[in-house]
Amino acid sequence: MAQATERLQRYLDDELGECRSEDVERRLDELSTLEAGLGTAQAEAELDVLSALSNETRYTLVRVLVAAQEELCVCELNAVVDVTESGLSHALSALVGADLVEGWKDGRWKKYRATNRAVALVTVLEGSVADE
């Protein structure tokens, strides 16, 4: 922390022309307020969602479900990704846990659909990556 404070002091000195200890303390207080505003629980929830999307299989499943705009049977999803049945089950479980897909039994079939959260995230990601 001392090294970070020293760097902050050098930065403020650069920005303000001269830096007093009150300037550093004020800025540290402002930064603490910003950090507290983020909320640990919120950050952890967001990281859980990002973690669920950080695997190629899980991301492909979400993209397919969003593109389908309807529910798909687990057998259809298995045809899309090249993983074992247990790997597919594990991936879908992680996506359900992150509230990116919903799953339910329909007779002897298990079906899944993308949630609004998944649609929003995929839409944002598609808009942030330009084809070149």
N, C-alpha and C positions, 0 to 999 in steps of 0.2 A: 504494500500500500504506500509505503514511503516513496518508492521509486515512481509510482503513478502520480503521487502528489507533487513530486519534484517536476515531472514532465508537465503536469497541469500548470504549475507555477511558471515554467519556461514559456508555455503556450500563451498564458494570460499576459505575461510580460511582453511577449511579442505583439499581441493584439492591442494591449492598452498602452504600450510605451513604457510603462513601469508597473510593477505588480506589488501590492501590499498583501500581507497575510490576511487582511479582511476580504480582499478580492478572492483569494483562494478559498477561504471558508464559505463565503457567499456562494461561489460556484459549486463547491462540494455539496452544500445544502440543496441547491437547485437540482443537481444531478441525482441526489438521493431521492428527492421528490419525484423526479421522472422515473427512476427505477421502481419506487414504491407504487407508482401509478400503473405499472405494467401488470402487477399482480402475479405472484408465484403460481397460483393455481391455474390462472389463464394461460400463462406461458407453458406450463406442463401439459395442459390439454392441447394446445396448439402443436407442441412438439410430438405428442402422441399421434396426431393426425399426419404430420409431416413424416414421422417415422413409418407409419402404415403405408405411405406412398413411396417410400424410399427403396422399395424392392421392385425389380422389373416385372415379376409375375403379378404382384398386387396392383401395380400401376396399370398394367395392361388390362387386368380384370375391371378396374374402375373405368378406364377409357372405353372398353367395350360396352359395359353396362350403361354408361352415359350416352354413348352413340346409339345404342339400341332403343333408347327411350321407352323401354318396356321391360318386363321381367324376362329373365332367361333361366332355363333349367340348368342345373349343375352339369348335366351331361353336355349341354351346348358350350358351357364355359370350359369344360375339360377339353373340348375339341379346339379351343382357341389357344390355350397355353400348354406347353410341353412339360408337364409336371405329373408326378404320381397323384393318385386320388387323395392320399393323405397330405401331400404337399398342397393340393388345391384346397382341401378342407382347412388346413392350417392358414393359408392365405386368406380365404374367405372369412374365417373366424376373426383374424386380425382386422379386416376391413369392417366387419360388423361391430367389433369393439371400438373402432374409431368413428363409428356412426357415418361411414361412407357408403355402406350398402345395408339393405334389409334382406333378411332371409326368412322363409317360412316353408312349411310342408304343404304340399298340394297332393293329397292322396299318398302315393308312394314316391313322389318326386319332390325334390328340394329346389325351390326357385329363389332367385335373387333379383333385386332391383337397386339402382343407384339412388341415393338420397339427394335431397336438395343441396346438402353440403358438398357432396361429390360433384354435382353439376356445376355449382358455383366455383369450386376449386379448379376443375378442368377448364372451365370457360376462362378464368383468369390466367391460367398457365398458357392456354392456347393463344390468348391475346398478348402475352408477354414475350413470346418466342416468335420472331418473324422468320418467315421462309426467305432464304437468301439465294 
